[in-house]
Amino acid sequence: MTLTAGQRLGPYEVVSTIGAGGMGEVYQGRDTRLDRSVAIKVLPGDFSRNAALKLRFEREAKAISALNHPNICTLHDVGSDNGVDYLVMEYIEGESLAQRLLRGPLPLEQVLRYGVQIAGALDAAHRQGIVHRDLKPGNVMLTRSGAKLLDFGLAKESGFRSNLASGAPDMQTEQKALTAEGTMVGTFQYMAPEQLEGANADARTDIFALGTLLYEMTTGVRAFDGKTRTSIIAAIVSGTPAPISSMQPMTPPALEHVIRRCLAKEPDDRWQSAADIASELQWISETGSQVLPAAVRRRLTLGRYLWPAVALIAGFAAGMALWLWRGGDAARSPISHFQIAAPTGPIQLGFGTTHAIAPDESAIVFSGRTGGGGDSALFIRRASSFDAVRVEGSGTAENVVFSPDSRWIAFMSGGKLKKVSVDGGRPVELCELSGGGGGAHWAGSTIYFNDAFSNGIWSVPAEGGEKMFLFRQDPAKQEGALLFPQLLPDGKHLLYSIWRGGSFDDGDIAVRSLESGEQKIILRGGSHARFLPTGHLVYGRGGALLAVPFDPKRLEATGAPVIVLDDVATGTTGGEAQVSFSDRGTILFARGGALTEVRDLVWVTRDGEATPVVATRRNYADPKLSPDGRLIAVTIETAQFDTWVLDIERDSVNRLSFGADDVEPVWSPDGSQVAWTSSRTGAHQIFVRPADGSGDERQLTKGDFLTQVTSWSPDGKTLIYRRRDPNSTRADIWMRSVDEDGEGKPVLVSRFDKRAVLSRDGRWMAVVSDESGRAEIYVTPFPGPGPKVKVSIDGGASPVWSRDGREIYYRQEQKIFATSFDPSRMVSVGRPALLFEGPYRAGFDVGPDGRLLMVRHDENWRTAPTLHGITGWFDELEGRVKGK
């Protein structure tokens, strides 16, 4: 039986479909009594028609509902309504282990953490006499709080014996299903030999399946696989998986031993309890490198005291020099100069520092180009290697920092804060960001960071989880943003920079108590301060690095600032100084002084041919063409972002906004006014002003909610905008009158992050939503409710309607797509067609002739051929500050 949204089963209301499998269909629902989200599984009709099966099911369900464990999906209720039997379970947000494994093996730390949790959940069930019998990646959900096991014991032995005997075809279970169960497929490769042979399953059967999960989590491949069912069965019954160390050399032998014993063919030869496995995995996690192979331990230990000097580049010739030193942790390195070059292109200098050196100098990480089209990735250079290794899945990374123990690297990329092990693996998501941030610092088990520039200072556990708001700038004190946080050694105060609008050279350096919230200004004039073990604050100003003695107890500068390094690459639009330090005294930096970008405003045809709109190059962003096509409202980015109006024929600009950051302009339908989003009040709010600059601006929205204008209704009376609580990463769609005071009203509210752009006739919305787990574009009627159709494939952002409303353009990273839209057939869209790919900024518009109005940036801007390093630089620093 298939249910529809709004339909009820007892007190439970169906919200949407989650998926389906061999044991029934699964829906997201709402418990109307407790007003909470739940998962509802509607069981097959066989349960109602088979009295014995139903009785057994109800008996097992009662036993399972008694399970109370943080890593087991809770069974809330069992019910029947008009002949429909159903289960009500905890609704879990996250991704299944099966989905995660599509991206490759998990980092060792995650394998151990999730392994302990899964084993603990199995042990809790086994102690209640419940055996899972269908443990597989699709039945493990990965959430922010850890692993959750689904479908405990409900499948029992129903189906699999008869299917094996009869050779019934596989019944594929959808992986997106919250608790979907198949009869065979997705189960097969994780069955123990005794299951395949038709013998009774017990707790040791689950232990075999756990071994297959641990093997796959560690290696990224299944322990037992084959081209046919027969070959898979043969592998499970008599085959031996390839050694884990042959695929993942850094795997501790103790972990391989645990997995091998789980996979023993005879149940008596396996671990006899899941509790023993959890204990072993916990011990491996706590002992760390002590259980690494001896050869690897020697290499890592030696690497602690060896550092190759880096590629020295001159013209087209390249040479390599290696210099070594020895010393204890507290010893400083001898003074020496070196350079680092990316292996496949220039060093990338993004917003926030895009390189870092490990506190113990065992590794360097940097962002580098990997080819054309602006493709970037992180590279890790170990002290014991000449080669820099690319971090797959890192993308364009900014605000890069090491963990205090030098084993992990945190960075911002793709709207998320992530971390990756220095030993390799794919990045792990820690939390979502509201936008690009300005600075991060890893102290102890916490990461402090700026979220979305003007969204204040936040923190998140280094293991991941909910981010926590700490404090935000005060517009009444002319504070525009708080950036580049660093926890001082006392653990009670944060050091950070205050941007006050205008140049970052006119910013301030401040500290704030985490206990009382009291703020104290330390220095005036500069940005991106760092406290060093030498007792100095260093910070950027005017393309140079300055230093001043600092007393961390009195929280005072105790001397006059001195320039200690010239020609340091410094962002004029982000305020970052491209400098990083080790605890032992090495400095790593990029040259270039003040970095100022200029961009081209261009028309781009559907086949990718670009021609300039005007001759003058400026730091353009977010261009929007006026209704008559003569003017362009555009953001011009300098140290302060402002909204301007460009006259195309005269190539002249007229400034509209004079606040903090005023961005993303939107025209009124008659071209008389321009609305934009501003950060001048602390929270992003919407302002509007006559397009010719003749009148005063008006603030339309107020309060603590962050708003972002996206569209203007065709009658000119209503604005469409995003509205987000500053403590949340979820935004809803709202609308409000342009001319009347008062609150707006919601248009589209859900638990997902959304942004909507209105069609030019005002009948439809193109909505960007992350409800599928990534940003995709959908079309739905305005103001709703109504049908919704997905537009994009494999991700999409920045939708733009054609002037006639019959096409939707959007971008997917550097690619631009277009898809047809037929409003006469309700919501009907065509298959997206790739138009072109190139180095263009995110915001764009479309002209009456179908050409796209875009901003083309210089691919070589914010790059450097090499990074420069000086070992023993702390001694040089102290000498310069003292005037020696």
Secondary structure, DSSP 8 states (H G I E B T S, - for coil): ----TT-EETTEEEEEEEEEETTEEEEEEEETTTTEEEEEEE--HHHHH-HHHHHHHHHHHHHHHT---TTB--EEEEEEETTEEEEEEE---SEEHHHHHTT----HHHHHHHHHHHHHHHHHHHHTT---S---GGGEEEETTEEEE---SSSTTTTHHHHHHHT-------TT-SS---SSTTTGGG--HHHHTT----HHHHHHHHHHHHHHHHHSS-SS--SSHHHHHHHHHH-----HHHH-TTS-HHHHHHHHHHT-SSGGGS-S-HHHHHHHHHHHHHHGGGGS-HHHHHHHHHHTT-----EEEETTEEEE--------TT-----EEEEE--SSS-EE--SS--EEE-TTSSEEEEEEE-SSTT-EEEEEEETT-S-EEE-TT--S-EEEEE-TTSSEEEEEETTEEEEEETT----EEEEE-SS--S-EEEETTEEEEE-TTTT-EEEEETT----EEEE---GGGT--EEEEEEE-TTSSEEEEEEE-SS-GGG-EEEEEETTT--EEEEEES-EEEEE-TTSEEEEEETTEEEEEEEETTTTEE-S--EEEE-SB-EETTT--B-EEE-TTS-EEE-B-SEE---BEEEEE-TT--EEESSS--B-EEEEEE-TTSSEEEEEEESSSEEEEEEETTTTEEEE---SS-EEEEEE-TTSSEEEEEE-TTSS-EEEEEETTS-S--EE---SSSEEEEEEE-TTSSEEEEEEE-TT-S-EEEEEEESSS-S--EEEE--SS-EEEEE-TTSSEEEEEE-TTSS-EEEEEESS-----EE--SS--EEEEE-TTSSEEEEEETTEEEEEEEEGGGSSEE---EEEEE-SB-S--EE-TTS-EEEEE--TTTTEES-EEEEETHHHHHHHHHTT-
